[in-house]
Structure formats: structure tokens, C-alpha cells
Amino acid sequence: MPVPLAPYPTPPVPFTPPATGAQSQLVCSGCRNLLVYPVGATSVCCAVCNAVTAVPPPAGTEMAQLVCGGCHTLLMYIRGATSVQCSCCHTINLAMEANQVAHVNCGNCRMLLMYQYGARSVKCAVCNFVTSIGASASTIEQKFNS
């Protein structure tokens, strides 16, 4: 004897991610598999084909880009972030804005010098002394004759 069917099948319950550890989904740009990633990620590296797929940013979000120091993958991140973790090699990259500056005293005349983040050295305009950034003074400073 056949089993009677319900006249109207119940619709599937939509997936609602939990509040903590929320996840989202997108389609891999390489192999077209469905990728699940944590909310807030800017790119996802596929475990099957290793293609990196950019996560579309929320509407109205200003984005910036940098090249990963570990694997040289182009990363996209929300402007203003201080660090970006690569989804392929998991390297944490510092995200410095082009207009961010820092200060150091000249190793010779002690004049306060301003330089752009990422610079390895800065030359004093007063005495022409070159001060390296982030190393000991005895090994990094040298006279620059010009």
C-alpha cells in the first residue's frame, strides 16, 4: 500500500550562522567549488586548487591592497586595518598606509626627523647624516658626504 504524501512539502529552514565563529560562503574562482570561510576574511585560498578568491567587501567599504611578504599573493583588505593575515600561507603582514609617518632623532645632530613607514633609513637635511631605522646605532649610522 502506498504511503500518502503531504500535500505541500515543508520549505527548508534557511541556514543561519552562529553569532560566534560566524561563517559565510562563496564559489572558488578556480575550480568552482563552494568555499566556507569565517566572516571578516578578505580572501579565501581553496584547499582543492589553491586559487585565491577575493571576498566581496560590504557595500560602502573602502579597500586597499598589499603583497604578502611570505608567498607574494596580492591581498585585499579594509583600509585602516593594521595587519592582514594571508589566507594561503598564514603570514601576518603589516598594513601601512602610504601617508603614515614616524619620527626618529638624527644620530649625529639629534634633529627630529620624520620619515614614511617602511623606510630603512633617513638622511638628515641639516648635517647629511644617514640614520638607519630599527637597528643599533653603532652599526647603522654612517656619515653621508655630499
FIKOLZA-1660 file (N, C-alpha, C; in steps of 0.1 Angstrom, whole numbers, plus 5000, padded with zeros to 4 digits):
% residues 146
   i   px   py   pz ch aa at
   1 5008 4988 5000  A  M  N
   1 5000 5000 5000  A  M CA
   1 5009 5012 5000  A  M  C
   2 5006 5022 4991  A  P  N
   2 5015 5034 4990  A  P CA
   2 5012 5043 5002  A  P  C
   3 5023 5050 5006  A  V  N
   3 5023 5059 5017  A  V CA
   3 5018 5073 5012  A  V  C
   4 5008 5079 5018  A  P  N
   4 5003 5092 5013  A  P CA
   4 5014 5102 5016  A  P  C
   5 5015 5112 5006  A  L  N
   5 5024 5123 5008  A  L CA
   5 5017 5135 5013  A  L  C
   6 5024 5143 5020  A  A  N
   6 5019 5156 5024  A  A CA
   6 5016 5164 5012  A  A  C
   7 5005 5172 5012  A  P  N
   7 5001 5179 5000  A  P CA
   7 5011 5190 4997  A  P  C
   8 5017 5196 5007  A  Y  N
   8 5027 5207 5005  A  Y CA
   8 5040 5204 5013  A  Y  C
   9 5051 5202 5006  A  P  N
   9 5063 5199 5014  A  P CA
   9 5067 5211 5022  A  P  C
  10 5073 5209 5033  A  T  N
  10 5077 5220 5042  A  T CA
  10 5090 5226 5036  A  T  C
  11 5091 5239 5035  A  P  N
  11 5103 5245 5029  A  P CA
  11 5115 5243 5038  A  P  C
  12 5127 5242 5032  A  P  N
  12 5139 5240 5041  A  P CA
  12 5141 5253 5049  A  P  C
  13 5146 5250 5061  A  V  N
  13 5150 5261 5070  A  V CA
  13 5162 5268 5065  A  V  C
  14 5163 5281 5063  A  P  N
  14 5175 5288 5058  A  P CA
  14 5186 5287 5069  A  P  C
  15 5198 5285 5064  A  F  N
  15 5210 5284 5073  A  F CA
  15 5213 5298 5079  A  F  C
  16 5214 5298 5092  A  T  N
  16 5217 5309 5100  A  T CA
  16 5230 5306 5108  A  T  C
  17 5241 5313 5104  A  P  N
  17 5254 5311 5111  A  P CA
  17 5253 5315 5126  A  P  C
  18 5260 5308 5135  A  P  N
  18 5260 5312 5148  A  P CA
  18 5267 5326 5150  A  P  C
  19 5264 5333 5161  A  A  N
  19 5269 5346 5164  A  A CA
  19 5284 5346 5166  A  A  C
  20 5289 5336 5173  A  T  N
  20 5303 5335 5175  A  T CA
  20 5309 5325 5164  A  T  C
  21 5320 5329 5158  A  G  N
  21 5325 5320 5147  A  G CA
  21 5316 5320 5135  A  G  C
  22 5310 5331 5132  A  A  N
  22 5301 5331 5120  A  A CA
  22 5309 5329 5108  A  A  C
  23 5302 5322 5098  A  Q  N
  23 5308 5318 5086  A  Q CA
  23 5300 5323 5074  A  Q  C
  24 5306 5324 5062  A  S  N
  24 5299 5327 5050  A  S CA
  24 5304 5318 5039  A  S  C
  25 5298 5319 5027  A  Q  N
  25 5302 5310 5016  A  Q CA
  25 5304 5318 5003  A  Q  C
  26 5313 5313 4995  A  L  N
  26 5314 5318 4981  A  L CA
  26 5319 5307 4972  A  L  C
  27 5319 5310 4959  A  V  N
  27 5323 5300 4949  A  V CA
  27 5338 5302 4946  A  V  C
  28 5346 5292 4945  A  C  N
  28 5360 5293 4942  A  C CA
  28 5362 5298 4928  A  C  C
  29 5371 5308 4926  A  S  N
  29 5373 5313 4913  A  S CA
  29 5381 5304 4903  A  S  C
  30 5387 5293 4909  A  G  N
  30 5394 5283 4901  A  G CA
  30 5386 5271 4897  A  G  C
  31 5382 5263 4907  A  C  N
  31 5375 5251 4905  A  C CA
  31 5360 5251 4906  A  C  C
  32 5355 5262 4910  A  R  N
  32 5340 5264 4912  A  R CA
  32 5334 5257 4924  A  R  C
  33 5342 5252 4933  A  N  N
  33 5337 5245 4945  A  N CA
  33 5332 5256 4955  A  N  C
  34 5323 5252 4963  A  L  N
  34 5318 5261 4973  A  L CA
  34 5328 5261 4985  A  L  C
  35 5332 5274 4988  A  L  N
  35 5341 5276 4999  A  L CA
  35 5334 5282 5011  A  L  C
  36 5337 5277 5023  A  V  N
  36 5332 5282 5035  A  V CA
  36 5343 5290 5042  A  V  C
  37 5341 5302 5047  A  Y  N
  37 5351 5310 5053  A  Y CA
  37 5346 5318 5065  A  Y  C
  38 5354 5322 5074  A  P  N
  38 5349 5330 5085  A  P CA
  38 5346 5344 5081  A  P  C
  39 5335 5349 5087  A  V  N
  39 5331 5363 5083  A  V CA
  39 5342 5373 5087  A  V  C
  40 5345 5382 5078  A  G  N
  40 5356 5391 5081  A  G CA
  40 5368 5389 5072  A  G  C
  41 5369 5376 5067  A  A  N
  41 5380 5373 5058  A  A CA
  41 5379 5382 5045  A  A  C
  42 5391 5385 5040  A  T  N
  42 5391 5393 5027  A  T CA
  42 5394 5385 5015  A  T  C
  43 5400 5373 5017  A  S  N
  43 5402 5364 5006  A  S CA
  43 5403 5350 5012  A  S  C
  44 5400 5340 5003  A  V  N
  44 5399 5326 5007  A  V CA
  44 5408 5318 4997  A  V  C
  45 5417 5309 5003  A  C  N
  45 5425 5301 4995  A  C CA
  45 5419 5287 4994  A  C  C
  46 5416 5282 4982  A  C  N
  46 5409 5269 4980  A  C CA
  46 5419 5258 4984  A  C  C
  47 5414 5248 4992  A  A  N
  47 5422 5237 4996  A  A CA
  47 5423 5227 4984  A  A  C
  48 5415 5227 4974  A  V  N
  48 5415 5218 4963  A  V CA
  48 5425 5223 4952  A  V  C
  49 5423 5235 4948  A  C  N
  49 5431 5240 4936  A  C CA
  49 5441 5251 4940  A  C  C
  50 5441 5256 4952  A  N  N
  50 5449 5266 4957  A  N CA
  50 5447 5280 4951  A  N  C
  51 5436 5282 4944  A  A  N
  51 5432 5295 4939  A  A CA
  51 5428 5304 4950  A  A  C
  52 5432 5317 4949  A  V  N
  52 5428 5326 4959  A  V CA
  52 5416 5334 4954  A  V  C
  53 5405 5334 4961  A  T  N
  53 5393 5341 4957  A  T CA
  53 5390 5353 4966  A  T  C
  54 5389 5365 4961  A  A  N
  54 5386 5376 4969  A  A CA
  54 5372 5376 4974  A  A  C
  55 5370 5379 4987  A  V  N
  55 5357 5380 4993  A  V CA
  55 5351 5394 4989  A  V  C
  56 5340 5395 4984  A  P  N
  56 5334 5409 4981  A  P CA
  56 5332 5417 4994  A  P  C
  57 5337 5429 4994  A  P  N
  57 5336 5437 5006  A  P CA
  57 5321 5442 5008  A  P  C
  58 5318 5445 5021  A  P  N
  58 5304 5450 5023  A  P CA
  58 5303 5463 5016  A  P  C
  59 5291 5467 5012  A  A  N
  59 5288 5479 5004  A  A CA
  59 5293 5491 5012  A  A  C
  60 5300 5500 5005  A  G  N
  60 5305 5513 5011  A  G CA
  60 5318 5511 5018  A  G  C
  61 5325 5500 5017  A  T  N
  61 5337 5498 5024  A  T CA
  61 5349 5502 5015  A  T  C
  62 5358 5510 5020  A  E  N
  62 5370 5514 5012  A  E CA
  62 5381 5504 5014  A  E  C
  63 5386 5499 5003  A  M  N
  63 5396 5488 5003  A  M CA
  63 5410 5492 4999  A  M  C
  64 5420 5485 5003  A  A  N
  64 5434 5487 4999  A  A CA
  64 5440 5473 4996  A  A  C
  65 5452 5473 4990  A  Q  N
  65 5459 5461 4987  A  Q CA
  65 5473 5461 4991  A  Q  C
  66 5479 5449 4993  A  L  N
  66 5493 5447 4996  A  L CA
  66 5497 5434 4991  A  L  C
  67 5510 5432 4989  A  V  N
  67 5516 5419 4985  A  V CA
  67 5521 5412 4997  A  V  C
  68 5517 5399 4999  A  C  N
  68 5521 5391 5011  A  C CA
  68 5536 5390 5011  A  C  C
  69 5542 5392 5022  A  G  N
  69 5556 5390 5024  A  G CA
  69 5561 5376 5024  A  G  C
  70 5552 5366 5026  A  G  N
  70 5555 5352 5026  A  G CA
  70 5554 5345 5013  A  G  C
  71 5543 5347 5006  A  C  N
  71 5541 5340 4993  A  C CA
  71 5538 5349 4981  A  C  C
  72 5539 5362 4983  A  H  N
  72 5538 5372 4973  A  H CA
  72 5524 5372 4966  A  H  C
  73 5514 5367 4973  A  T  N
  73 5500 5368 4968  A  T CA
  73 5495 5382 4971  A  T  C
  74 5487 5388 4961  A  L  N
  74 5481 5401 4963  A  L CA
  74 5469 5399 4972  A  L  C
  75 5470 5407 4983  A  L  N
  75 5459 5406 4994  A  L CA
  75 5451 5419 4993  A  L  C
  76 5438 5418 4995  A  M  N
  76 5429 5430 4996  A  M CA
  76 5424 5430 5010  A  M  C
  77 5424 5442 5016  A  Y  N
  77 5419 5444 5030  A  Y CA
  77 5412 5457 5031  A  Y  C
  78 5405 5458 5042  A  I  N
  78 5397 5471 5045  A  I CA
  78 5407 5481 5049  A  I  C
  79 5406 5493 5043  A  R  N
  79 5415 5504 5046  A  R CA
  79 5414 5508 5060  A  R  C
  80 5426 5510 5067  A  G  N
  80 5426 5513 5081  A  G CA
  80 5430 5501 5090  A  G  C
  81 5430 5489 5084  A  A  N
  81 5435 5478 5092  A  A CA
  81 5450 5479 5094  A  A  C
  82 5454 5474 5106  A  T  N
  82 5469 5475 5109  A  T CA
  82 5476 5463 5105  A  T  C
  83 5470 5451 5103  A  S  N
  83 5476 5439 5099  A  S CA
  83 5467 5431 5091  A  S  C
  84 5472 5422 5082  A  V  N
  84 5464 5414 5073  A  V CA
  84 5471 5400 5073  A  V  C
  85 5463 5390 5076  A  Q  N
  85 5468 5376 5075  A  Q CA
  85 5465 5370 5062  A  Q  C
  86 5475 5364 5056  A  C  N
  86 5474 5358 5042  A  C CA
  86 5466 5345 5044  A  C  C
  87 5456 5343 5035  A  S  N
  87 5448 5331 5036  A  S CA
  87 5455 5319 5030  A  S  C
  88 5466 5321 5023  A  C  N
  88 5473 5309 5017  A  C CA
  88 5484 5304 5026  A  C  C
  89 5493 5314 5031  A  C  N
  89 5505 5309 5039  A  C CA
  89 5504 5314 5053  A  C  C
  90 5493 5321 5057  A  H  N
  90 5491 5325 5071  A  H CA
  90 5501 5335 5076  A  H  C
  91 5509 5341 5068  A  T  N
  91 5518 5352 5072  A  T CA
  91 5510 5364 5076  A  T  C
  92 5513 5370 5087  A  I  N
  92 5507 5382 5092  A  I CA
  92 5515 5394 5086  A  I  C
  93 5509 5402 5078  A  N  N
  93 5515 5413 5071  A  N CA
  93 5511 5426 5077  A  N  C
  94 5520 5435 5080  A  L  N
  94 5517 5448 5085  A  L CA
  94 5511 5457 5073  A  L  C
  95 5500 5463 5076  A  A  N
  95 5493 5471 5066  A  A CA
  95 5496 5486 5069  A  A  C
  96 5505 5492 5062  A  M  N
  96 5508 5506 5065  A  M CA
  96 5502 5514 5054  A  M  C
  97 5496 5525 5058  A  E  N
  97 5490 5534 5048  A  E CA
  97 5502 5543 5042  A  E  C
  98 5500 5547 5030  A  A  N
  98 5510 5555 5023  A  A CA
  98 5513 5568 5030  A  A  C
  99 5504 5573 5037  A  N  N
  99 5506 5586 5044  A  N CA
  99 5510 5585 5059  A  N  C
 100 5512 5573 5064  A  Q  N
 100 5516 5571 5077  A  Q CA
 100 5531 5575 5079  A  Q  C
 101 5534 5582 5089  A  V  N
 101 5548 5587 5091  A  V CA
 101 5552 5583 5105  A  V  C
 102 5566 5583 5108  A  A  N
 102 5571 5581 5121  A  A CA
 102 5582 5591 5123  A  A  C
 103 5588 5591 5135  A  H  N
 103 5598 5601 5138  A  H CA
 103 5610 5594 5145  A  H  C
 104 5622 5600 5142  A  V  N
 104 5634 5595 5148  A  V CA
 104 5644 5607 5150  A  V  C
 105 5652 5606 5160  A  N  N
 105 5662 5617 5161  A  N CA
 105 5675 5613 5153  A  N  C
 106 5680 5623 5146  A  C  N
 106 5693 5621 5139  A  C CA
 106 5704 5616 5148  A  C  C
 107 5711 5606 5143  A  G  N
 107 5722 5600 5151  A  G CA
 107 5734 5609 5153  A  G  C
 108 5734 5620 5146  A  N  N
 108 5745 5629 5147  A  N CA
 108 5742 5642 5154  A  N  C
 109 5732 5650 5149  A  C  N
 109 5729 5663 5155  A  C CA
 109 5716 5662 5163  A  C  C
 110 5710 5651 5164  A  R  N
 110 5698 5649 5173  A  R CA
 110 5685 5657 5168  A  R  C
 111 5686 5662 5156  A  M  N
 111 5674 5668 5150  A  M CA
 111 5663 5658 5148  A  M  C
 112 5651 5662 5151  A  L  N
 112 5639 5653 5150  A  L CA
 112 5636 5652 5135  A  L  C
 113 5636 5639 5130  A  L  N
 113 5634 5636 5116  A  L CA
 113 5621 5629 5114  A  L  C
 114 5614 5632 5103  A  M  N
 114 5601 5625 5100  A  M CA
 114 5604 5617 5088  A  M  C
 115 5598 5604 5088  A  Y  N
 115 5600 5595 5076  A  Y CA
 115 5588 5587 5074  A  Y  C
 116 5586 5581 5062  A  Q  N
 116 5575 5573 5059  A  Q CA
 116 5577 5559 5065  A  Q  C
 117 5567 5552 5070  A  Y  N
 117 5568 5539 5075  A  Y CA
 117 5573 5530 5064  A  Y  C
 118 5582 5521 5067  A  G  N
 118 5587 5512 5057  A  G CA
 118 5601 5516 5053  A  G  C
 119 5605 5528 5055  A  A  N
 119 5618 5533 5052  A  A CA
 119 5629 5526 5060  A  A  C
 120 5640 5522 5054  A  R  N
 120 5651 5516 5062  A  R CA
 120 5661 5526 5068  A  R  C
 121 5661 5538 5062  A  S  N
 121 5670 5548 5067  A  S CA
 121 5664 5562 5064  A  S  C
 122 5669 5572 5070  A  V  N
 122 5665 5586 5067  A  V CA
 122 5678 5595 5068  A  V  C
 123 5679 5604 5059  A  K  N
 123 5690 5613 5058  A  K CA
 123 5686 5626 5064  A  K  C
 124 5694 5631 5073  A  C  N
 124 5692 5644 5079  A  C CA
 124 5695 5655 5069  A  C  C
 125 5686 5665 5067  A  A  N
 125 5688 5676 5058  A  A CA
 125 5697 5686 5064  A  A  C
 126 5700 5686 5077  A  V  N
 126 5708 5696 5083  A  V CA
 126 5723 5692 5082  A  V  C
 127 5726 5679 5087  A  C  N
 127 5740 5675 5087  A  C CA
 127 5744 5664 5077  A  C  C
 128 5734 5659 5069  A  N  N
 128 5736 5649 5059  A  N CA
 128 5740 5635 5065  A  N  C
 129 5737 5633 5078  A  F  N
 129 5739 5620 5084  A  F CA
 129 5728 5611 5081  A  F  C
 130 5731 5598 5078  A  V  N
 130 5721 5588 5075  A  V CA
 130 5719 5579 5087  A  V  C
 131 5706 5579 5092  A  T  N
 131 5703 5571 5104  A  T CA
 131 5694 5560 5099  A  T  C
 132 5698 5547 5102  A  S  N
 132 5690 5536 5099  A  S CA
 132 5679 5534 5109  A  S  C
 133 5668 5528 5104  A  I  N
 133 5657 5527 5113  A  I CA
 133 5656 5512 5118  A  I  C
 134 5655 5511 5132  A  G  N
 134 5652 5498 5138  A  G CA
 134 5664 5490 5141  A  G  C
 135 5677 5495 5141  A  A  N
 135 5688 5487 5145  A  A CA
 135 5697 5495 5155  A  A  C
 136 5707 5489 5159  A  S  N
 136 5716 5496 5169  A  S CA
 136 5723 5507 5163  A  S  C
 137 5726 5518 5170  A  A  N
 137 5732 5530 5165  A  A CA
 137 5746 5528 5160  A  A  C
 138 5754 5519 5166  A  S  N
 138 5768 5517 5163  A  S CA
 138 5769 5511 5149  A  S  C
 139 5760 5503 5145  A  T  N
 139 5762 5495 5132  A  T CA
 139 5754 5501 5121  A  T  C
 140 5745 5511 5123  A  I  N
 140 5736 5515 5113  A  I CA
 140 5738 5529 5108  A  I  C
 141 5745 5538 5116  A  E  N
 141 5746 5552 5112  A  E CA
 141 5759 5554 5105  A  E  C
 142 5759 5562 5095  A  Q  N
 142 5771 5565 5087  A  Q CA
 142 5771 5579 5082  A  Q  C
 143 5782 5585 5081  A  K  N
 143 5783 5598 5075  A  K CA
 143 5780 5598 5060  A  K  C
 144 5772 5607 5055  A  F  N
 144 5770 5607 5041  A  F CA
 144 5775 5620 5036  A  F  C
 145 5786 5620 5028  A  N  N
 145 5793 5632 5023  A  N CA
 145 5786 5635 5010  A  N  C
 146 5781 5647 5009  A  S  N
 146 5776 5652 4997  A  S CA
 146 5777 5667 4996  A  S  C
% end
